[in-house]
Amino acid sequence: MSSHGSTVVGVVVAILIVGAIGTLGYYQFEIAPNQTTTSSSSTAPAVNCPSAQCANVTIPAGAGTPPSGYSGGKTTFGYSPDAITVVIGKNNTVFWTNDDSAPHTVTSDTAGMFDSGSTGPLTSQGGTYQYTFTTAGTYTYHCSFHAWMQGTVKVLAGTGTGSSSNSASSSASSAVSTSSTTTATST
Ligand SMILES: [Cu+2]
């Protein structure tokens, strides 16, 4: 009677142990890999500025070599487009991408206003840099490595009053996150 009882207890304990191992195995092989995937994908997306909210400027391949016939001074070669016009509250974040193998910078001609830096993100192919202009005006910039590279950003004041432009910018920022998700998926 007592030996039969301890056999039953032993079987129950064995079932509990098998169940616990099975649960651990399920966790390691089914749940844990998903957590790994989640953490790696959160580091993956680079900053991508949606075209609807940004003005995009590309530094094309070959920009590090002077244009043919170059005889010094600044040219329209190196930033594409070299001159852009943006509107505050609409597309006043300018987003530069270096498609060239040579290092470049986006350096404001107004000292200290903005500068991607001589060791900054635009020194790598595929690197990006962005700056948001908040005051109307015309701003010129250059590449600190290549004398022929000169760009211009003309910033226009947005339309509407202060309070309505606030609501416009908050709806605009939700549009930013929506389309950056789209961009990350298509990349
Ligand atoms: Cu350059």
Backbone and ligand atoms as CSV (ligand in chain L), in Angstrom:
chain,resi,resn,atom,element,x,y,z
A,1,MET,N,N,0.842,-1.203,0.000
A,1,MET,CA,C,0.000,0.000,0.000
A,1,MET,C,C,0.863,1.233,0.000
A,2,SER,N,N,1.860,1.237,0.917
A,2,SER,CA,C,2.708,2.431,0.973
A,2,SER,C,C,3.671,2.472,-0.224
A,3,SER,N,N,4.143,1.303,-0.705
A,3,SER,CA,C,5.035,1.313,-1.861
A,3,SER,C,C,4.286,1.740,-3.125
A,4,HIS,N,N,3.001,1.325,-3.211
A,4,HIS,CA,C,2.202,1.734,-4.363
A,4,HIS,C,C,2.017,3.253,-4.368
A,5,GLY,N,N,1.811,3.805,-3.149
A,5,GLY,CA,C,1.637,5.272,-3.042
A,5,GLY,C,C,2.889,6.005,-3.482
A,6,SER,N,N,4.073,5.531,-3.097
A,6,SER,CA,C,5.295,6.255,-3.480
A,6,SER,C,C,5.555,6.134,-4.975
A,7,THR,N,N,5.122,5.030,-5.606
A,7,THR,CA,C,5.260,4.918,-7.066
A,7,THR,C,C,4.426,5.989,-7.765
A,8,VAL,N,N,3.198,6.189,-7.257
A,8,VAL,CA,C,2.341,7.220,-7.853
A,8,VAL,C,C,2.986,8.591,-7.712
A,9,VAL,N,N,3.535,8.850,-6.525
A,9,VAL,CA,C,4.204,10.143,-6.319
A,9,VAL,C,C,5.376,10.301,-7.282
A,10,GLY,N,N,6.124,9.183,-7.446
A,10,GLY,CA,C,7.271,9.236,-8.359
A,10,GLY,C,C,6.842,9.541,-9.780
A,11,VAL,N,N,5.771,8.954,-10.236
A,11,VAL,CA,C,5.282,9.205,-11.597
A,11,VAL,C,C,4.861,10.666,-11.751
A,12,VAL,N,N,4.162,11.171,-10.741
A,12,VAL,CA,C,3.710,12.565,-10.801
A,12,VAL,C,C,4.909,13.503,-10.864
A,13,VAL,N,N,5.931,13.242,-10.048
A,13,VAL,CA,C,7.132,14.078,-10.056
A,13,VAL,C,C,7.800,14.028,-11.429
A,14,ALA,N,N,7.872,12.791,-11.993
A,14,ALA,CA,C,8.494,12.643,-13.318
A,14,ALA,C,C,7.729,13.462,-14.358
A,15,ILE,N,N,6.409,13.439,-14.307
A,15,ILE,CA,C,5.597,14.199,-15.261
A,15,ILE,C,C,5.860,15.696,-15.089
A,16,LEU,N,N,5.963,16.133,-13.841
A,16,LEU,CA,C,6.209,17.562,-13.586
A,16,LEU,C,C,7.571,17.988,-14.151
A,17,ILE,N,N,8.584,17.127,-13.970
A,17,ILE,CA,C,9.923,17.465,-14.467
A,17,ILE,C,C,9.933,17.547,-15.986
A,18,VAL,N,N,9.300,16.536,-16.626
A,18,VAL,CA,C,9.232,16.553,-18.099
A,18,VAL,C,C,8.502,17.814,-18.573
A,19,GLY,N,N,7.435,18.148,-17.867
A,19,GLY,CA,C,6.678,19.349,-18.244
A,19,GLY,C,C,7.524,20.601,-18.110
A,20,ALA,N,N,8.309,20.661,-17.025
A,20,ALA,CA,C,9.144,21.851,-16.815
A,20,ALA,C,C,10.215,21.968,-17.892
A,21,ILE,N,N,10.833,20.839,-18.251
A,21,ILE,CA,C,11.860,20.857,-19.300
A,21,ILE,C,C,11.236,21.263,-20.632
A,22,GLY,N,N,10.050,20.714,-20.881
A,22,GLY,CA,C,9.368,21.065,-22.125
A,22,GLY,C,C,9.070,22.551,-22.201
A,23,THR,N,N,8.659,23.138,-21.075
A,23,THR,CA,C,8.360,24.565,-21.058
A,23,THR,C,C,9.622,25.374,-21.309
A,24,LEU,N,N,10.723,24.966,-20.670
A,24,LEU,CA,C,11.995,25.660,-20.884
A,24,LEU,C,C,12.411,25.589,-22.349
A,25,GLY,N,N,12.282,24.379,-22.911
A,25,GLY,CA,C,12.650,24.201,-24.313
A,25,GLY,C,C,11.799,25.064,-25.212
A,26,TYR,N,N,10.510,25.144,-24.907
A,26,TYR,CA,C,9.617,25.972,-25.713
A,26,TYR,C,C,10.050,27.432,-25.620
A,27,TYR,N,N,10.403,27.833,-24.386
A,27,TYR,CA,C,10.824,29.227,-24.213
A,27,TYR,C,C,12.082,29.525,-25.021
A,28,GLN,N,N,13.077,28.611,-24.923
A,28,GLN,CA,C,14.358,28.882,-25.586
A,28,GLN,C,C,14.236,28.881,-27.101
A,29,PHE,N,N,13.447,27.952,-27.638
A,29,PHE,CA,C,13.462,27.784,-29.086
A,29,PHE,C,C,12.342,28.546,-29.786
A,30,GLU,N,N,11.283,28.854,-29.038
A,30,GLU,CA,C,10.153,29.520,-29.698
A,30,GLU,C,C,10.044,30.993,-29.307
A,31,ILE,N,N,10.299,31.312,-28.045
A,31,ILE,CA,C,10.114,32.686,-27.592
A,31,ILE,C,C,11.414,33.472,-27.661
A,32,ALA,N,N,12.505,32.894,-27.153
A,32,ALA,CA,C,13.770,33.615,-27.127
A,32,ALA,C,C,14.244,34.088,-28.500
A,33,PRO,N,N,14.147,33.261,-29.564
A,33,PRO,CA,C,14.583,33.752,-30.880
A,33,PRO,C,C,13.822,34.987,-31.331
A,34,ASN,N,N,12.537,35.055,-30.977
A,34,ASN,CA,C,11.768,36.237,-31.360
A,34,ASN,C,C,12.302,37.481,-30.663
A,35,GLN,N,N,12.703,37.312,-29.397
A,35,GLN,CA,C,13.244,38.468,-28.685
A,35,GLN,C,C,14.556,38.917,-29.316
A,36,THR,N,N,15.370,37.966,-29.750
A,36,THR,CA,C,16.624,38.312,-30.421
A,36,THR,C,C,16.350,39.089,-31.699
A,37,THR,N,N,15.369,38.627,-32.471
A,37,THR,CA,C,15.022,39.286,-33.721
A,37,THR,C,C,14.570,40.719,-33.460
A,38,THR,N,N,13.779,40.892,-32.401
A,38,THR,CA,C,13.265,42.223,-32.105
A,38,THR,C,C,14.410,43.187,-31.788
A,39,SER,N,N,15.380,42.724,-30.966
A,39,SER,CA,C,16.438,43.645,-30.577
A,39,SER,C,C,17.358,43.967,-31.750
A,40,SER,N,N,17.596,43.002,-32.657
A,40,SER,CA,C,18.482,43.289,-33.774
A,40,SER,C,C,17.813,44.211,-34.779
A,41,SER,N,N,16.491,44.083,-34.963
A,41,SER,CA,C,15.829,44.951,-35.933
A,41,SER,C,C,15.722,46.376,-35.405
A,42,SER,N,N,15.757,46.552,-34.078
A,42,SER,CA,C,15.652,47.911,-33.557
A,42,SER,C,C,16.947,48.693,-33.793
A,43,THR,N,N,18.064,47.990,-34.001
A,43,THR,CA,C,19.305,48.692,-34.282
A,43,THR,C,C,19.504,48.900,-35.781
A,44,ALA,N,N,18.756,48.156,-36.590
A,44,ALA,CA,C,18.993,48.160,-38.027
A,44,ALA,C,C,18.626,49.461,-38.746
A,45,PRO,N,N,17.417,50.040,-38.532
A,45,PRO,CA,C,17.011,51.129,-39.425
A,45,PRO,C,C,17.891,52.363,-39.270
A,46,ALA,N,N,18.455,52.805,-40.354
A,46,ALA,CA,C,19.177,54.064,-40.347
A,46,ALA,C,C,18.168,55.210,-40.370
A,47,VAL,N,N,18.650,56.401,-40.081
A,47,VAL,CA,C,17.771,57.565,-40.143
A,47,VAL,C,C,17.456,57.830,-41.603
A,48,ASN,N,N,16.203,57.806,-41.922
A,48,ASN,CA,C,15.798,58.107,-43.280
A,48,ASN,C,C,14.734,59.184,-43.245
A,49,CYS,N,N,14.992,60.246,-43.942
A,49,CYS,CA,C,14.074,61.362,-43.919
A,49,CYS,C,C,13.048,61.163,-45.034
A,50,PRO,N,N,11.767,61.163,-44.703
A,50,PRO,CA,C,10.752,60.991,-45.744
A,50,PRO,C,C,10.705,62.189,-46.680
A,51,SER,N,N,10.572,61.923,-47.935
A,51,SER,CA,C,10.621,63.002,-48.922
A,51,SER,C,C,9.496,64.010,-48.726
A,52,ALA,N,N,8.374,63.568,-48.152
A,52,ALA,CA,C,7.245,64.486,-47.992
A,52,ALA,C,C,7.566,65.593,-46.995
A,53,GLN,N,N,8.440,65.306,-46.034
A,53,GLN,CA,C,8.696,66.268,-44.975
A,53,GLN,C,C,10.080,66.889,-45.100
A,54,CYS,N,N,10.878,66.403,-45.983
A,54,CYS,CA,C,12.258,66.852,-46.082
A,54,CYS,C,C,12.586,67.296,-47.492
A,55,ALA,N,N,13.631,68.077,-47.557
A,55,ALA,CA,C,14.228,68.388,-48.841
A,55,ALA,C,C,15.497,67.564,-48.936
A,56,ASN,N,N,15.593,66.754,-49.955
A,56,ASN,CA,C,16.731,65.849,-50.070
A,56,ASN,C,C,17.797,66.409,-51.005
A,57,VAL,N,N,19.028,66.325,-50.553
A,57,VAL,CA,C,20.173,66.728,-51.371
A,57,VAL,C,C,21.143,65.556,-51.400
A,58,THR,N,N,21.590,65.218,-52.590
A,58,THR,CA,C,22.512,64.095,-52.761
A,58,THR,C,C,23.895,64.619,-53.114
A,59,ILE,N,N,24.902,63.958,-52.581
A,59,ILE,CA,C,26.270,64.184,-53.033
A,59,ILE,C,C,26.584,63.030,-53.970
A,60,PRO,N,N,26.530,63.266,-55.289
A,60,PRO,CA,C,26.611,62.166,-56.248
A,60,PRO,C,C,28.012,61.562,-56.328
A,61,ALA,N,N,28.073,60.341,-56.813
A,61,ALA,CA,C,29.361,59.686,-57.045
A,61,ALA,C,C,30.212,60.555,-57.967
A,62,GLY,N,N,31.470,60.726,-57.606
A,62,GLY,CA,C,32.370,61.546,-58.411
A,62,GLY,C,C,32.490,62.977,-57.928
A,63,ALA,N,N,31.716,63.335,-56.908
A,63,ALA,CA,C,31.745,64.719,-56.422
A,63,ALA,C,C,33.104,65.100,-55.847
A,64,GLY,N,N,33.888,64.080,-55.448
A,64,GLY,CA,C,35.200,64.357,-54.884
A,64,GLY,C,C,36.259,64.676,-55.921
A,65,THR,N,N,35.902,64.523,-57.192
A,65,THR,CA,C,36.819,64.867,-58.275
A,65,THR,C,C,36.326,66.150,-58.931
A,66,PRO,N,N,37.189,67.135,-59.123
A,66,PRO,CA,C,36.707,68.405,-59.675
A,66,PRO,C,C,36.108,68.241,-61.071
A,67,PRO,N,N,35.111,69.042,-61.415
A,67,PRO,CA,C,34.517,68.952,-62.746
A,67,PRO,C,C,35.545,69.306,-63.822
A,68,SER,N,N,35.331,68.782,-65.025
A,68,SER,CA,C,36.304,69.014,-66.097
A,68,SER,C,C,36.414,70.507,-66.381
A,69,GLY,N,N,37.638,70.954,-66.562
A,69,GLY,CA,C,37.873,72.368,-66.823
A,69,GLY,C,C,37.891,73.220,-65.563
A,70,TYR,N,N,37.880,72.577,-64.414
A,70,TYR,CA,C,37.852,73.331,-63.157
A,70,TYR,C,C,39.123,74.163,-62.996
A,71,SER,N,N,38.925,75.438,-62.678
A,71,SER,CA,C,40.089,76.324,-62.536
A,71,SER,C,C,40.062,77.077,-61.217
A,72,GLY,N,N,39.395,76.471,-60.237
A,72,GLY,CA,C,39.380,77.087,-58.909
A,72,GLY,C,C,38.058,77.761,-58.587
A,73,GLY,N,N,37.838,77.964,-57.315
A,73,GLY,CA,C,36.624,78.646,-56.875
A,73,GLY,C,C,35.438,77.707,-56.683
A,74,LYS,N,N,34.311,78.286,-56.378
A,74,LYS,CA,C,33.111,77.508,-56.099
A,74,LYS,C,C,32.324,77.274,-57.378
A,75,THR,N,N,31.686,76.094,-57.451
A,75,THR,CA,C,30.876,75.757,-58.620
A,75,THR,C,C,29.519,75.243,-58.144
A,76,THR,N,N,28.682,74.881,-59.090
A,76,THR,CA,C,27.397,74.264,-58.741
A,76,THR,C,C,27.521,72.745,-58.691
A,77,PHE,N,N,28.749,72.241,-58.816
A,77,PHE,CA,C,28.980,70.802,-58.872
A,77,PHE,C,C,29.280,70.234,-57.488
A,78,GLY,N,N,28.651,69.135,-57.141
A,78,GLY,CA,C,28.984,68.444,-55.898
A,78,GLY,C,C,27.792,68.187,-54.992
A,79,TYR,N,N,26.841,69.099,-54.990
A,79,TYR,CA,C,25.589,68.869,-54.271
A,79,TYR,C,C,24.471,68.869,-55.302
A,80,SER,N,N,23.596,67.894,-55.221
A,80,SER,CA,C,22.522,67.800,-56.206
A,80,SER,C,C,21.149,67.688,-55.528
A,81,PRO,N,N,20.293,68.704,-55.681
A,81,PRO,CA,C,20.578,69.950,-56.394
A,81,PRO,C,C,21.461,70.865,-55.560
A,82,ASP,N,N,22.172,71.766,-56.218
A,82,ASP,CA,C,23.076,72.642,-55.473
A,82,ASP,C,C,22.313,73.763,-54.771
A,83,ALA,N,N,21.128,74.080,-55.288
A,83,ALA,CA,C,20.309,75.125,-54.653
A,83,ALA,C,C,18.885,74.607,-54.482
A,84,ILE,N,N,18.364,74.737,-53.281
A,84,ILE,CA,C,16.991,74.289,-53.025
A,84,ILE,C,C,16.246,75.365,-52.258
A,85,THR,N,N,14.929,75.343,-52.367
A,85,THR,CA,C,14.067,76.239,-51.606
A,85,THR,C,C,13.148,75.386,-50.744
A,86,VAL,N,N,13.091,75.706,-49.448
A,86,VAL,CA,C,12.253,74.946,-48.530
A,86,VAL,C,C,11.295,75.898,-47.812
A,87,VAL,N,N,10.242,75.337,-47.229
A,87,VAL,CA,C,9.229,76.132,-46.531
A,87,VAL,C,C,9.139,75.640,-45.089
A,88,ILE,N,N,9.233,76.571,-44.154
A,88,ILE,CA,C,9.157,76.206,-42.735
A,88,ILE,C,C,7.812,75.543,-42.425
A,89,GLY,N,N,7.849,74.431,-41.717
A,89,GLY,CA,C,6.647,73.692,-41.376
A,89,GLY,C,C,6.225,72.717,-42.459
A,90,LYS,N,N,6.902,72.771,-43.584
A,90,LYS,CA,C,6.533,71.877,-44.692
A,90,LYS,C,C,7.683,70.922,-45.040
A,91,ASN,N,N,8.814,71.488,-45.385
A,91,ASN,CA,C,9.948,70.620,-45.758
A,91,ASN,C,C,11.272,71.285,-45.364
A,92,ASN,N,N,11.291,71.897,-44.177
A,92,ASN,CA,C,12.465,72.685,-43.791
A,92,ASN,C,C,13.570,71.864,-43.137
A,93,THR,N,N,13.424,70.545,-43.141
A,93,THR,CA,C,14.544,69.694,-42.752
A,93,THR,C,C,15.257,69.243,-44.025
A,94,VAL,N,N,16.495,69.648,-44.146
A,94,VAL,CA,C,17.271,69.260,-45.330
A,94,VAL,C,C,18.087,68.015,-44.977
A,95,PHE,N,N,18.024,67.063,-45.877
A,95,PHE,CA,C,18.597,65.742,-45.624
A,95,PHE,C,C,19.607,65.431,-46.721
A,96,TRP,N,N,20.872,65.383,-46.326
A,96,TRP,CA,C,21.949,65.132,-47.284
A,96,TRP,C,C,22.370,63.658,-47.228
A,97,THR,N,N,22.651,63.092,-48.373
A,97,THR,CA,C,23.149,61.722,-48.458
A,97,THR,C,C,24.413,61.703,-49.306
A,98,ASN,N,N,25.442,61.069,-48.791
A,98,ASN,CA,C,26.693,60.948,-49.548
A,98,ASN,C,C,26.678,59.658,-50.366
A,99,ASP,N,N,26.485,59.805,-51.676
A,99,ASP,CA,C,26.523,58.643,-52.568
A,99,ASP,C,C,27.908,58.448,-53.180
A,100,ASP,N,N,28.850,59.232,-52.725
A,100,ASP,CA,C,30.210,59.173,-53.271
A,100,ASP,C,C,31.096,58.322,-52.366
A,101,SER,N,N,32.190,57.813,-52.938
A,101,SER,CA,C,33.128,57.038,-52.124
A,101,SER,C,C,34.087,57.943,-51.357
A,102,ALA,N,N,34.172,59.210,-51.763
A,102,ALA,CA,C,35.044,60.161,-51.075
A,102,ALA,C,C,34.308,60.791,-49.887
A,103,PRO,N,N,35.059,61.196,-48.876
A,103,PRO,CA,C,34.429,61.876,-47.741
A,103,PRO,C,C,34.038,63.307,-48.103
A,104,HIS,N,N,32.933,63.763,-47.540
A,104,HIS,CA,C,32.466,65.132,-47.772
A,104,HIS,C,C,31.923,65.711,-46.476
A,105,THR,N,N,31.679,67.009,-46.498
A,105,THR,CA,C,30.998,67.634,-45.373
A,105,THR,C,C,29.916,68.565,-45.900
A,106,VAL,N,N,28.998,68.896,-45.017
A,106,VAL,CA,C,28.049,69.987,-45.234
A,106,VAL,C,C,28.349,70.994,-44.125
A,107,THR,N,N,28.987,72.084,-44.505
A,107,THR,CA,C,29.487,73.045,-43.528
A,107,THR,C,C,28.914,74.421,-43.838
A,108,SER,N,N,28.225,74.987,-42.888
A,108,SER,CA,C,27.598,76.294,-43.097
A,108,SER,C,C,28.643,77.370,-43.338
A,109,ASP,N,N,28.353,78.273,-44.271
A,109,ASP,CA,C,29.225,79.437,-44.448
A,109,ASP,C,C,29.069,80.417,-43.279
A,110,THR,N,N,27.957,80.269,-42.547
A,110,THR,CA,C,27.787,81.025,-41.309
A,110,THR,C,C,28.431,80.214,-40.190
A,111,ALA,N,N,29.555,80.710,-39.677
A,111,ALA,CA,C,30.353,79.914,-38.744
A,111,ALA,C,C,29.517,79.397,-37.578
A,112,GLY,N,N,29.583,78.088,-37.337
A,112,GLY,CA,C,28.932,77.485,-36.184
A,112,GLY,C,C,27.462,77.179,-36.356
A,113,MET,N,N,26.873,77.534,-37.506
A,113,MET,CA,C,25.421,77.295,-37.659
A,113,MET,C,C,25.123,75.802,-37.822
A,114,PHE,N,N,25.786,75.166,-38.754
A,114,PHE,CA,C,25.662,73.710,-38.880
A,114,PHE,C,C,26.900,73.182,-39.592
A,115,ASP,N,N,27.255,71.957,-39.256
A,115,ASP,CA,C,28.460,71.350,-39.836
A,115,ASP,C,C,28.399,69.843,-39.594
A,116,SER,N,N,28.434,69.081,-40.672
A,116,SER,CA,C,28.422,67.626,-40.497
A,116,SER,C,C,29.760,67.137,-39.958
A,117,GLY,N,N,30.819,67.936,-40.110
A,117,GLY,CA,C,32.095,67.631,-39.478
A,117,GLY,C,C,33.054,66.858,-40.361
A,118,SER,N,N,34.355,67.114,-40.162
A,118,SER,CA,C,35.380,66.479,-40.989
A,118,SER,C,C,35.557,64.997,-40.663
A,119,THR,N,N,34.989,64.542,-39.541
A,119,THR,CA,C,34.970,63.106,-39.244
A,119,THR,C,C,33.527,62.626,-39.101
A,120,GLY,N,N,32.586,63.410,-39.603
A,120,GLY,CA,C,31.163,63.143,-39.383
A,120,GLY,C,C,30.578,62.123,-40.345
A,121,PRO,N,N,29.242,61.987,-40.309
A,121,PRO,CA,C,28.557,60.918,-41.054
A,121,PRO,C,C,28.718,61.009,-42.571
A,122,LEU,N,N,28.942,62.200,-43.114
A,122,LEU,CA,C,29.055,62.307,-44.573
A,122,LEU,C,C,30.449,61.925,-45.076
A,123,THR,N,N,31.338,61.545,-44.176
A,123,THR,CA,C,32.653,61.082,-44.615
A,123,THR,C,C,32.609,59.626,-45.070
A,124,SER,N,N,31.468,58.966,-44.883
A,124,SER,CA,C,31.316,57.579,-45.331
A,124,SER,C,C,30.305,57.511,-46.463
A,125,GLN,N,N,30.563,56.623,-47.394
A,125,GLN,CA,C,29.600,56.400,-48.468
A,125,GLN,C,C,28.304,55.875,-47.870
A,126,GLY,N,N,27.190,56.483,-48.262
A,126,GLY,CA,C,25.900,56.101,-47.701
A,126,GLY,C,C,25.546,56.877,-46.445
A,127,GLY,N,N,26.472,57.668,-45.953
A,127,GLY,CA,C,26.221,58.438,-44.747
A,127,GLY,C,C,25.226,59.569,-44.996
A,128,THR,N,N,24.529,59.953,-43.939
A,128,THR,CA,C,23.519,61.005,-44.072
A,128,THR,C,C,23.694,62.049,-42.978
A,129,TYR,N,N,23.174,63.225,-43.261
A,129,TYR,CA,C,23.224,64.323,-42.295
A,129,TYR,C,C,21.974,65.156,-42.515
A,130,GLN,N,N,21.402,65.667,-41.437
A,130,GLN,CA,C,20.228,66.514,-41.613
A,130,GLN,C,C,20.295,67.732,-40.714
A,131,TYR,N,N,19.669,68.793,-41.190
A,131,TYR,CA,C,19.598,70.021,-40.412
A,131,TYR,C,C,18.240,70.654,-40.678
A,132,THR,N,N,17.615,71.125,-39.600
A,132,THR,CA,C,16.298,71.753,-39.729
A,132,THR,C,C,16.440,73.261,-39.638
A,133,PHE,N,N,16.034,73.948,-40.692
A,133,PHE,CA,C,16.097,75.406,-40.743
A,133,PHE,C,C,14.816,75.985,-40.144
A,134,THR,N,N,14.969,76.914,-39.207
A,134,THR,CA,C,13.806,77.444,-38.502
A,134,THR,C,C,13.618,78.935,-38.727
A,135,THR,N,N,14.505,79.571,-39.445
A,135,THR,CA,C,14.394,81.003,-39.697
A,135,THR,C,C,14.523,81.249,-41.197
A,136,ALA,N,N,13.585,82.042,-41.720
A,136,ALA,CA,C,13.614,82.343,-43.150
A,136,ALA,C,C,14.913,83.057,-43.508
A,137,GLY,N,N,15.395,82.788,-44.700
A,137,GLY,CA,C,16.632,83.408,-45.146
A,137,GLY,C,C,17.301,82.558,-46.203
A,138,THR,N,N,18.443,83.003,-46.647
A,138,THR,CA,C,19.215,82.235,-47.630
A,138,THR,C,C,20.535,81.829,-46.997
A,139,TYR,N,N,20.800,80.542,-47.005
A,139,TYR,CA,C,21.968,80.000,-46.311
A,139,TYR,C,C,22.860,79.256,-47.308
A,140,THR,N,N,24.105,79.608,-47.322
A,140,THR,CA,C,25.046,78.896,-48.177
A,140,THR,C,C,25.924,77.989,-47.323
A,141,TYR,N,N,26.383,76.938,-47.950
A,141,TYR,CA,C,27.260,75.991,-47.251
A,141,TYR,C,C,28.257,75.423,-48.252
A,142,HIS,N,N,29.241,74.739,-47.740
A,142,HIS,CA,C,30.294,74.213,-48.593
A,142,HIS,C,C,30.812,72.887,-48.026
A,143,CYS,N,N,31.681,72.247,-48.806
A,143,CYS,CA,C,32.371,71.037,-48.346
A,143,CYS,C,C,33.766,71.455,-47.899
A,144,SER,N,N,34.147,71.051,-46.694
A,144,SER,CA,C,35.448,71.485,-46.183
A,144,SER,C,C,36.611,70.771,-46.877
A,145,PHE,N,N,36.302,69.718,-47.656
A,145,PHE,CA,C,37.365,68.989,-48.353
A,145,PHE,C,C,37.551,69.443,-49.801
A,146,HIS,N,N,36.486,69.953,-50.424
A,146,HIS,CA,C,36.516,70.190,-51.870
A,146,HIS,C,C,36.021,71.605,-52.163
A,147,ALA,N,N,36.946,72.422,-52.641
A,147,ALA,CA,C,36.661,73.852,-52.799
A,147,ALA,C,C,35.548,74.126,-53.815
A,148,TRP,N,N,35.329,73.190,-54.767
A,148,TRP,CA,C,34.318,73.425,-55.800
A,148,TRP,C,C,32.898,73.163,-55.322
A,149,MET,N,N,32.758,72.575,-54.149
A,149,MET,CA,C,31.419,72.190,-53.674
A,149,MET,C,C,30.783,73.317,-52.860
A,150,GLN,N,N,29.680,73.813,-53.400
A,150,GLN,CA,C,28.970,74.929,-52.780
A,150,GLN,C,C,27.475,74.684,-52.918
A,151,GLY,N,N,26.725,74.841,-51.838
A,151,GLY,CA,C,25.279,74.644,-51.892
A,151,GLY,C,C,24.541,75.804,-51.257
A,152,THR,N,N,23.281,75.936,-51.629
A,152,THR,CA,C,22.460,77.024,-51.105
A,152,THR,C,C,21.094,76.487,-50.683
A,153,VAL,N,N,20.643,76.902,-49.510
A,153,VAL,CA,C,19.292,76.580,-49.049
A,153,VAL,C,C,18.557,77.892,-48.828
A,154,LYS,N,N,17.489,78.074,-49.583
A,154,LYS,CA,C,16.635,79.247,-49.382
A,154,LYS,C,C,15.446,78.806,-48.544
A,155,VAL,N,N,15.246,79.473,-47.395
A,155,VAL,CA,C,14.200,79.078,-46.450
A,155,VAL,C,C,13.100,80.133,-46.462
A,156,LEU,N,N,11.895,79.695,-46.768
A,156,LEU,CA,C,10.736,80.586,-46.789
A,156,LEU,C,C,9.903,80.373,-45.536
A,157,ALA,N,N,9.305,81.468,-45.016
A,157,ALA,CA,C,8.422,81.362,-43.862
A,157,ALA,C,C,7.183,80.564,-44.234
A,158,GLY,N,N,6.695,79.752,-43.304
A,158,GLY,CA,C,5.476,78.998,-43.561
A,158,GLY,C,C,4.271,79.906,-43.533
A,159,THR,N,N,3.148,79.453,-44.079
A,159,THR,CA,C,1.917,80.232,-44.062
A,159,THR,C,C,1.137,79.927,-42.796
A,160,GLY,N,N,0.222,80.829,-42.431
A,160,GLY,CA,C,-0.647,80.584,-41.287
A,160,GLY,C,C,-0.118,81.236,-40.026
A,161,THR,N,N,-0.969,81.270,-38.967
A,161,THR,CA,C,-0.609,81.883,-37.704
A,161,THR,C,C,0.192,80.897,-36.857
A,162,GLY,N,N,0.699,81.402,-35.717
A,162,GLY,CA,C,1.509,80.555,-34.859
A,162,GLY,C,C,0.776,79.336,-34.349
A,163,SER,N,N,-0.499,79.499,-33.887
A,163,SER,CA,C,-1.192,78.364,-33.296
A,163,SER,C,C,-1.527,77.308,-34.346
A,164,SER,N,N,-1.908,77.756,-35.539
A,164,SER,CA,C,-2.271,76.758,-36.544
A,164,SER,C,C,-1.028,76.060,-37.092
A,165,SER,N,N,0.115,76.768,-37.082
A,165,SER,CA,C,1.313,76.094,-37.561
A,165,SER,C,C,1.784,75.059,-36.543
A,166,ASN,N,N,1.423,75.268,-35.235
A,166,ASN,CA,C,1.752,74.253,-34.236
A,166,ASN,C,C,1.024,72.949,-34.528
A,167,SER,N,N,-0.296,73.057,-34.799
A,167,SER,CA,C,-1.032,71.830,-35.064
A,167,SER,C,C,-0.569,71.212,-36.376
A,168,ALA,N,N,-0.172,72.045,-37.310
A,168,ALA,CA,C,0.309,71.506,-38.577
A,168,ALA,C,C,1.607,70.731,-38.371
A,169,SER,N,N,2.472,71.237,-37.481
A,169,SER,CA,C,3.743,70.547,-37.309
A,169,SER,C,C,3.564,69.245,-36.530
A,170,SER,N,N,2.566,69.193,-35.618
A,170,SER,CA,C,2.387,67.942,-34.890
A,170,SER,C,C,1.799,66.862,-35.800
A,171,SER,N,N,0.891,67.245,-36.695
A,171,SER,CA,C,0.391,66.242,-37.635
A,171,SER,C,C,1.486,65.874,-38.630
A,172,ALA,N,N,2.365,66.827,-38.889
A,172,ALA,CA,C,3.462,66.535,-39.811
A,172,ALA,C,C,4.416,65.514,-39.208
A,173,SER,N,N,4.644,65.597,-37.869
A,173,SER,CA,C,5.596,64.658,-37.285
A,173,SER,C,C,5.026,63.246,-37.253
A,174,SER,N,N,3.705,63.097,-37.168
A,174,SER,CA,C,3.151,61.750,-37.256
A,174,SER,C,C,3.285,61.212,-38.674
A,175,ALA,N,N,3.213,62.116,-39.646
A,175,ALA,CA,C,3.430,61.687,-41.022
A,175,ALA,C,C,4.872,61.222,-41.210
A,176,VAL,N,N,5.789,61.854,-40.490
A,176,VAL,CA,C,7.194,61.468,-40.582
A,176,VAL,C,C,7.387,60.022,-40.147
A,177,SER,N,N,6.794,59.656,-38.986
A,177,SER,CA,C,7.028,58.310,-38.486
A,177,SER,C,C,6.358,57.273,-39.390
A,178,THR,N,N,5.201,57.626,-39.966
A,178,THR,CA,C,4.525,56.675,-40.847
A,178,THR,C,C,5.362,56.369,-42.074
A,179,SER,N,N,5.855,57.428,-42.719
A,179,SER,CA,C,6.562,57.137,-43.959
A,179,SER,C,C,7.980,56.636,-43.712
A,180,SER,N,N,8.563,56.910,-42.526
A,180,SER,CA,C,9.883,56.339,-42.278
A,180,SER,C,C,9.763,54.820,-42.083
A,181,THR,N,N,8.626,54.360,-41.557
A,181,THR,CA,C,8.394,52.920,-41.458
A,181,THR,C,C,8.339,52.303,-42.849
A,182,THR,N,N,7.655,53.001,-43.764
A,182,THR,CA,C,7.558,52.514,-45.138
A,182,THR,C,C,8.939,52.443,-45.779
A,183,THR,N,N,9.736,53.474,-45.513
A,183,THR,CA,C,11.069,53.520,-46.099
A,183,THR,C,C,11.919,52.368,-45.600
A,184,ALA,N,N,11.822,52.088,-44.274
A,184,ALA,CA,C,12.648,51.036,-43.698
A,184,ALA,C,C,12.267,49.667,-44.277
A,185,THR,N,N,10.968,49.491,-44.547
A,185,THR,CA,C,10.518,48.199,-45.064
A,185,THR,C,C,11.031,47.977,-46.486
A,186,SER,N,N,11.016,49.058,-47.279
A,186,SER,CA,C,11.391,48.894,-48.677
A,186,SER,C,C,12.900,48.792,-48.852
A,187,THR,N,N,13.651,49.200,-47.835
A,187,THR,CA,C,15.106,49.172,-47.961
A,187,THR,C,C,15.629,47.752,-47.897
L,1,CU,CU,CU,33.346,67.235,-50.737
